C-alpha cells in the first residue's frame, strides 16, 4: 500500500477543485477508513478498490 503523497507524485491520485483526493483511474473521490487505534488513515477508491495510507 502506497502513501497518499506517493500516489499524488506518481499520478495515481489528484486533487479536485475542493482539495478532495480523486482516483485518476475511476475519476471518483476516495472514501476514508479510520481505525481509532492506529495513526494511519486508509483512503480507498470505491470503484477499483485500490488503497493508499495517510498519516494523521
N, C-alpha and C positions, 0 to 999 in steps of 0.2 A: 504494500500500500504506500503510495507516494504522499508527500505532503502537499498541501494546497499551493504553497509558494512554488514548488517544483512543477506542479500541474499548470500554473499560470505561465511559468517560463517556457515550458515545453509546448505550449499552445493547446493543451487539452482542455483548459478552463479559460474563461474570460469573464470580465465584469460587465454587467449591463448598465444602463443609464442611472439606475438606482443603487449601484455598487453591490448588487447581488451576484453571487457566483453562478455561472451558467456553464453547463457542459457543451462543448463545441460540437460534439458528435450528434447529440439529440436536440440541442437548442433550448433545453428546459432548465429552469433553476434547480439547484441542488437542495435536497432535503437534509435535515440535521438530525443526528442521533447522539444524544448526550448520555454519558454514563456518569452519575454523580460521584463515583469513587475514583474516577480517572481524570487526569488533566488534559486528556486528548478528546476532542470532539470529532466525530466521524461525519464527513459530508458524503452523501450518496446520490448518484444520479438515478431518478425514478425509472427511466427507460432502459438504460444499459446496465445498471447495477454496479458500475464502477465506483470505487471508494477512494477518498482522499482523507488524510488526517490533518487536523488543525489544532495547534496547542493553544489553550485558552489563556 
